[in-house]
Amino acid sequence: PSPSALPPASFSAAMAPVARKAGKPRDGGTAGVVATPPCEEKAEDTSANWGGLANTPMSYVVRICSFLLSAFFALQLLPYLRSHRIWMEGGSDGRFDVVGSQAGVSIPGEPLVYSYRVVQRYRHDPKAFTQGLLWLNGSLYESLGLYGRSAVREVRLVGKGGYKVLREVALGAQDFGEGLLHFRGELLQLQWRRPDVYRFSALAGEGGHLERKAGLHFKTPLKDGWGLATDGEVLIATDSGHDLFHIDPTNFEIRRSVPIMDGGRAVDMVNELEMIDGEIWGNVFGKECIARIDPSTGVVRGWVDLTGILDRHKASADAAAKGLEPPDVLNGIAWDPEARRLFVTGKLWPRLFEIEVVPHPTLTLEQARKRCIPEVNIFGQK
């Protein structure tokens, strides 16, 4: 507001405390002291005779000070206003949508914390040890692990909650399937604790096919294969450590690697990967969390807390009654970019979920870090 709109006492009371305020700026930048404007003392000294300043040079000085202060605080609030605009945007179908390249902009440099809303539950094979998951041309493709049970399969979601396996290619007894990626017209599958990458030809849907390209596999410099994704130019992979490896798709050499970091801590055991609107989304082994990662820097941009998405007590009881193994860890992220649908599941889970990501109502960033960042790498990587 302009000084002329304020009574004398309220103007001096409003300016003085704010001008002297020190500490960390609200936009998350470097902490510092907000300088006291040179005009503050004059404004307070003359506030008792405010009406007499209407046409004096001093009134213009005070007006300028008021304008500069207003502009300063407007700039501090701008990130918050921008983030609220993003939260409120939705698709033409009225869905709430925060999945996007700008979602999560609130405090520069600080990850945001998200929760989820289940849109649809689908059946899932409780014997499928899901290691990789992706959406392609109306089908889900799964990479399955475990020795003697590894495979790549194509699945169609049917009706309201249905799950139909269209075709499957079994691997050898020595193979342990890991991350899966569609890249330049073929499927690529990593192998656990081996550098081998298998290639598959795939055509989705009825009348399609799924075939392994025998003799055309290649090797990466990695000794262990975990997650696999792409930015369209390079392959991006993880092992059990805390690095994102950018691999040349021509000679399969590592171009560079970046550590996955949040709050000064390395994030180990980032498993199944999915590229979503320029971010790498990765499961963290043993945690019901997804890390949203900047692929170029390795910095975590956000945490998606999926705690409780599967009723483990009921799922374990149902598995025991059927003589099946209990559900294992969360693992599997698939993104349908055309319909903007997000799917998640886990190893030996009886359910696959379509979810929407929403701001977490209660969990703080520090609580999310404690919940989602592993304290110990059980696979021995440092």
C-alpha positions as CSV (number, residue, x, y, z in Angstrom):
1,P,0.0,0.0,0.0
2,S,1.1,3.6,-0.5
3,P,2.1,5.6,2.6
4,S,-0.8,7.9,2.1
5,A,-3.2,5.0,2.7
6,L,-1.8,4.2,6.1
7,P,-2.3,6.1,9.4
8,P,0.9,7.5,10.9
9,A,1.3,4.9,13.6
10,S,0.5,1.8,11.4
11,F,3.1,2.9,8.8
12,S,6.0,3.2,11.2
13,A,5.0,0.0,13.1
14,A,4.8,-1.9,9.8
15,M,8.1,-0.7,8.4
16,A,10.4,-0.9,11.5
17,P,10.2,-4.5,12.5
18,V,10.3,-5.8,8.9
19,A,13.3,-3.7,8.0
20,R,15.3,-5.0,10.9
21,K,14.4,-8.7,10.4
22,A,17.4,-11.0,9.9
23,G,17.9,-14.7,9.2
24,K,17.3,-17.2,6.4
25,P,15.3,-15.8,3.5
26,R,12.0,-17.5,2.8
27,D,13.1,-18.4,-0.7
28,G,15.7,-20.8,0.6
29,G,18.7,-18.7,-0.4
30,T,21.7,-17.8,1.6
31,A,20.9,-16.5,5.1
32,G,21.6,-12.9,5.7
33,V,20.5,-9.7,7.2
34,V,17.9,-7.6,5.4
35,A,19.4,-4.2,5.3
36,T,17.7,-1.4,7.1
37,P,16.6,1.2,4.5
38,P,18.2,4.6,5.0
39,C,14.8,6.2,5.0
40,E,13.4,4.1,7.9
41,E,14.5,6.4,10.7
42,K,13.3,9.5,8.9
43,A,9.9,7.8,8.3
44,E,9.5,7.0,12.0
45,D,10.8,10.4,13.2
46,T,8.2,12.3,11.1
47,S,5.3,9.9,11.4
48,A,3.7,12.0,14.1
49,N,3.3,14.8,11.6
50,W,2.4,12.7,8.6
51,G,-0.2,15.1,7.2
52,G,2.4,17.8,6.9
53,L,4.6,15.7,4.6
54,A,2.1,15.4,1.8
55,N,3.9,17.8,-0.5
56,T,7.5,17.8,0.9
57,P,10.5,16.0,-0.6
58,M,10.5,13.7,2.5
59,S,7.1,12.3,1.4
60,Y,8.7,11.1,-1.9
61,V,11.5,9.5,-0.1
62,V,9.1,7.6,2.1
63,R,7.0,6.6,-0.8
64,I,10.0,5.2,-2.6
65,C,11.0,3.2,0.5
66,S,7.5,1.8,0.8
67,F,7.6,0.8,-2.9
68,L,11.0,-0.9,-2.6
69,L,9.9,-2.9,0.5
70,S,6.7,-4.0,-1.2
71,A,8.7,-5.1,-4.2
72,F,11.2,-7.0,-2.0
73,F,8.5,-9.0,-0.3
74,A,6.6,-9.7,-3.5
75,L,9.8,-11.3,-4.9
76,Q,10.2,-13.4,-1.8
77,L,6.6,-14.7,-2.2
78,L,6.9,-15.3,-6.0
79,P,8.1,-18.9,-5.7
80,Y,5.2,-19.7,-3.4
81,L,2.7,-18.1,-5.7
82,R,4.1,-20.0,-8.6
83,S,4.0,-23.3,-6.8
84,H,0.3,-22.7,-5.8
85,R,-0.5,-22.0,-9.5
86,I,1.1,-25.4,-10.4
87,W,-0.8,-27.3,-7.7
88,M,-4.1,-26.0,-9.0
89,E,-3.6,-26.9,-12.6
90,G,-5.3,-30.0,-14.0
91,G,-6.0,-31.8,-17.2
92,S,-9.0,-31.4,-19.4
93,D,-10.6,-34.4,-17.6
94,G,-10.5,-32.5,-14.3
95,R,-7.8,-34.6,-12.8
96,F,-5.4,-33.2,-10.3
97,D,-1.9,-33.4,-11.8
98,V,1.4,-32.5,-10.4
99,V,3.6,-34.8,-12.5
100,G,5.6,-32.5,-14.8
101,S,8.8,-30.8,-15.4
102,Q,7.9,-27.8,-13.2
103,A,6.0,-29.7,-10.5
104,G,7.5,-29.3,-7.1
105,V,8.8,-25.8,-7.6
106,S,8.4,-24.1,-4.2
107,I,11.7,-23.5,-2.4
108,P,14.6,-23.5,-4.8
109,G,17.2,-26.2,-4.0
110,E,14.9,-28.1,-1.6
111,P,13.1,-31.3,-2.6
112,L,9.3,-31.4,-2.1
113,V,7.5,-34.3,-0.4
114,Y,4.6,-36.0,-2.0
115,S,2.0,-38.6,-1.2
116,Y,-0.3,-40.5,-3.5
117,R,-4.0,-41.1,-4.4
118,V,-5.0,-44.5,-5.8
119,V,-6.9,-44.1,-9.1
120,Q,-7.3,-47.7,-9.9
121,R,-6.2,-51.1,-8.5
122,Y,-5.4,-53.9,-10.9
123,R,-4.6,-57.6,-10.3
124,H,-1.0,-58.5,-10.5
125,D,0.7,-61.9,-10.7
126,P,1.8,-62.7,-7.1
127,K,4.5,-65.0,-8.4
128,A,6.1,-62.2,-10.6
129,F,9.3,-61.0,-9.1
130,T,9.1,-57.6,-10.8
131,Q,12.4,-56.0,-11.5
132,G,11.5,-53.6,-14.4
133,L,8.3,-52.1,-15.6
134,L,7.4,-49.9,-18.6
135,W,4.5,-48.8,-20.7
136,L,4.6,-49.2,-24.5
137,N,1.9,-49.0,-27.1
138,G,-1.0,-49.9,-24.8
139,S,0.8,-52.7,-23.0
140,L,2.9,-53.1,-19.8
141,Y,6.2,-54.9,-20.2
142,E,7.7,-56.5,-17.1
143,S,11.2,-57.8,-16.4
144,L,11.0,-60.7,-13.9
145,G,13.9,-61.8,-11.7
146,L,15.1,-64.8,-9.7
147,Y,17.2,-67.6,-11.0
148,G,15.1,-70.1,-12.9
149,R,12.1,-67.7,-13.0
150,S,13.4,-64.7,-14.9
151,A,11.6,-63.6,-18.0
152,V,10.2,-60.6,-20.0
153,R,6.5,-60.5,-20.4
154,E,3.8,-58.3,-22.1
155,V,0.7,-57.6,-20.0
156,R,-2.6,-55.9,-20.9
157,L,-4.8,-54.2,-18.4
158,V,-8.3,-55.2,-19.1
159,G,-11.7,-54.0,-17.8
160,K,-11.7,-52.5,-14.3
161,G,-8.8,-54.1,-12.6
162,G,-8.0,-56.9,-14.9
163,Y,-4.5,-58.2,-15.8
164,K,-3.8,-60.4,-18.8
165,V,-0.4,-61.9,-19.8
166,L,-0.3,-61.8,-23.6
167,R,3.2,-63.3,-24.1
168,E,6.4,-64.1,-22.3
169,V,10.0,-65.0,-23.0
170,A,11.7,-67.1,-20.4
171,L,15.4,-66.6,-19.7
172,G,18.0,-69.3,-18.8
173,A,18.5,-70.8,-15.4
174,Q,21.7,-68.7,-15.0
175,D,19.9,-65.4,-15.7
176,F,18.5,-63.0,-13.1
177,G,16.5,-60.3,-14.9
178,E,16.7,-56.7,-13.8
179,G,15.9,-53.2,-15.2
180,L,14.0,-52.9,-18.5
181,L,14.0,-50.2,-21.1
182,H,12.5,-49.5,-24.6
183,F,15.2,-47.8,-26.6
184,R,15.3,-47.1,-30.4
185,G,12.8,-49.8,-31.3
186,E,13.9,-52.6,-29.0
187,L,13.7,-53.7,-25.4
188,L,16.9,-53.8,-23.3
189,Q,17.1,-55.9,-20.1
190,L,19.9,-55.7,-17.5
191,Q,21.1,-58.7,-15.5
192,W,21.9,-58.8,-11.8
193,R,25.5,-59.0,-10.9
194,R,26.5,-59.2,-14.5
195,P,27.4,-56.7,-17.2
196,D,25.2,-58.4,-19.9
197,V,22.3,-56.6,-21.5
198,Y,19.7,-58.7,-23.5
199,R,17.9,-57.3,-26.5
200,F,14.3,-58.1,-27.4
201,S,12.1,-57.3,-30.5
202,A,8.6,-56.4,-29.3
203,L,5.3,-55.5,-31.0
204,A,2.5,-54.8,-28.6
205,G,-1.1,-56.1,-28.7
206,E,-3.0,-58.9,-30.4
207,G,-1.1,-60.2,-33.3
208,G,2.2,-58.7,-32.0
209,H,5.3,-60.5,-30.9
210,L,8.0,-60.6,-28.2
211,E,11.3,-62.3,-29.1
212,R,14.8,-62.3,-27.7
213,K,17.5,-61.3,-30.3
214,A,19.8,-64.3,-29.8
215,G,23.5,-63.5,-30.0
216,L,22.9,-59.7,-30.1
217,H,23.3,-58.9,-26.4
218,F,26.0,-56.5,-25.3
219,K,27.9,-55.7,-22.2
220,T,28.3,-52.5,-20.1
221,P,31.3,-51.6,-17.9
222,L,29.0,-52.2,-14.9
223,K,29.5,-55.3,-12.8
224,D,26.0,-55.2,-11.6
225,G,22.8,-54.2,-13.3
226,W,19.9,-52.6,-11.4
227,G,17.8,-49.8,-12.9
228,L,17.7,-48.7,-16.6
229,A,16.2,-45.6,-18.2
230,T,17.0,-43.1,-21.0
231,D,16.8,-39.4,-21.8
232,G,16.6,-40.3,-25.5
233,E,20.4,-39.8,-26.0
234,V,22.1,-42.0,-23.5
235,L,21.3,-45.0,-21.4
236,I,21.1,-44.2,-17.7
237,A,21.7,-47.0,-15.3
238,T,22.3,-47.8,-11.6
239,D,24.0,-50.6,-9.8
240,S,23.6,-51.1,-6.1
241,G,25.6,-48.0,-5.2
242,H,24.6,-44.3,-5.3
243,D,25.6,-43.3,-8.9
244,L,23.7,-42.6,-12.0
245,F,25.8,-43.9,-15.0
246,H,25.4,-42.2,-18.4
247,I,26.3,-44.9,-20.9
248,D,27.0,-44.3,-24.6
249,P,24.4,-46.4,-26.6
250,T,26.9,-46.8,-29.5
251,N,30.0,-48.2,-27.8
252,F,28.4,-48.9,-24.3
253,E,31.1,-47.1,-22.5
254,I,30.4,-44.8,-19.5
255,R,30.4,-41.2,-20.6
256,R,30.1,-39.9,-17.0
257,S,28.5,-40.7,-13.7
258,V,26.9,-38.5,-11.1
259,P,26.2,-39.3,-7.4
260,I,22.5,-39.4,-6.3
261,M,22.5,-36.9,-3.4
262,D,20.0,-35.2,-1.1
263,G,20.8,-32.9,1.8
264,G,24.5,-33.8,1.7
265,R,23.8,-37.5,1.9
266,A,24.4,-40.2,-0.8
267,V,21.3,-42.2,-1.7
268,D,22.2,-45.8,-2.2
269,M,20.3,-48.7,-3.8
270,V,18.1,-46.8,-6.2
271,N,16.6,-49.6,-8.2
272,E,14.0,-49.6,-11.0
273,L,14.0,-46.4,-13.0
274,E,11.6,-44.5,-15.1
275,M,12.1,-41.2,-17.0
276,I,9.1,-38.9,-16.4
277,D,9.1,-35.4,-17.9
278,G,12.8,-35.0,-17.7
279,E,13.2,-36.5,-14.2
280,I,14.5,-39.9,-13.2
281,W,12.0,-41.6,-10.9
282,G,13.6,-44.5,-8.9
283,N,12.5,-46.9,-6.3
284,V,14.8,-47.1,-3.3
285,F,15.5,-50.7,-2.3
286,G,13.7,-51.7,0.9
287,K,11.8,-48.4,1.1
288,E,8.3,-47.5,0.1
289,C,9.6,-44.4,-1.5
290,I,10.3,-43.0,-5.0
291,A,13.2,-40.5,-5.5
292,R,12.7,-37.9,-8.2
293,I,16.2,-37.2,-9.5
294,D,17.7,-34.7,-11.8
295,P,19.5,-37.0,-14.3
296,S,22.2,-34.4,-15.1
297,T,23.3,-33.6,-11.6
298,G,22.0,-36.6,-9.5
299,V,20.3,-34.1,-7.1
300,V,17.0,-35.4,-5.6
301,R,14.2,-33.0,-6.5
302,G,11.4,-34.7,-4.6
303,W,10.3,-37.7,-2.5
304,V,7.1,-39.7,-3.1
305,D,6.1,-41.5,0.0
306,L,4.1,-44.6,-0.9
307,T,3.8,-45.9,2.7
308,G,0.8,-48.2,3.1
309,I,-0.1,-48.5,-0.6
310,L,-0.2,-52.3,-0.2
311,D,-2.0,-53.8,2.7
312,R,0.9,-56.1,3.6
313,H,-0.9,-57.9,6.4
314,K,-3.8,-59.0,4.2
315,A,-1.5,-59.7,1.2
316,S,0.8,-61.9,3.3
317,A,-2.2,-63.8,4.8
318,D,-3.7,-64.4,1.3
319,A,-0.4,-65.6,0.0
320,A,0.1,-68.0,2.9
321,A,-3.4,-69.4,2.3
322,K,-2.5,-70.1,-1.3
323,G,0.9,-71.5,-0.5
324,L,2.7,-68.5,-2.1
325,E,5.6,-66.4,-1.1
326,P,4.7,-63.2,0.8
327,P,5.0,-59.9,-1.0
328,D,8.5,-58.4,-1.2
329,V,9.7,-54.8,-1.7
330,L,8.2,-52.1,-3.7
331,N,9.7,-52.2,-7.2
332,G,8.3,-51.2,-10.5
333,I,7.4,-47.8,-12.0
334,A,5.7,-47.3,-15.4
335,W,4.6,-44.1,-17.1
336,D,2.0,-43.7,-19.8
337,P,3.0,-40.3,-21.3
338,E,0.0,-40.0,-23.6
339,A,-2.7,-40.5,-20.9
340,R,-0.3,-39.3,-18.2
341,R,-0.9,-42.3,-16.0
342,L,1.5,-43.6,-13.4
343,F,1.7,-47.2,-12.4
344,V,3.6,-48.8,-9.5
345,T,3.9,-52.4,-8.1
346,G,6.3,-54.6,-6.2
347,K,8.1,-57.9,-6.2
348,L,5.5,-60.7,-5.6
349,W,2.8,-58.2,-5.1
350,P,-0.8,-59.2,-5.9
351,R,-1.7,-55.7,-6.9
352,L,-0.6,-53.1,-9.4
353,F,-1.7,-49.5,-8.7
354,E,-2.5,-46.5,-11.0
355,I,-1.8,-43.5,-8.8
356,E,-1.7,-39.7,-8.8
357,V,1.0,-37.9,-7.0
358,V,-0.2,-35.1,-4.6
359,P,1.5,-32.9,-2.0
360,H,2.0,-34.7,1.3
361,P,-0.2,-33.3,4.0
362,T,2.0,-33.9,7.0
363,L,5.4,-35.4,6.2
364,T,8.3,-32.9,6.5
365,L,11.4,-33.0,4.3
366,E,13.6,-34.2,7.2
367,Q,11.0,-36.9,8.0
368,A,11.0,-38.0,4.4
369,R,14.8,-38.2,4.3
370,K,14.8,-40.3,7.4
371,R,12.1,-42.6,6.0
372,C,13.5,-42.9,2.4
373,I,17.3,-42.7,2.5
374,P,18.9,-46.1,3.5
375,E,21.2,-46.0,6.5
376,V,23.2,-49.0,5.3
377,N,23.9,-50.5,1.9
378,I,23.2,-54.2,2.4
379,F,24.9,-55.0,-0.9
380,G,28.2,-53.7,0.3
381,Q,28.6,-50.8,-2.1
382,K,30.2,-47.6,-0.7
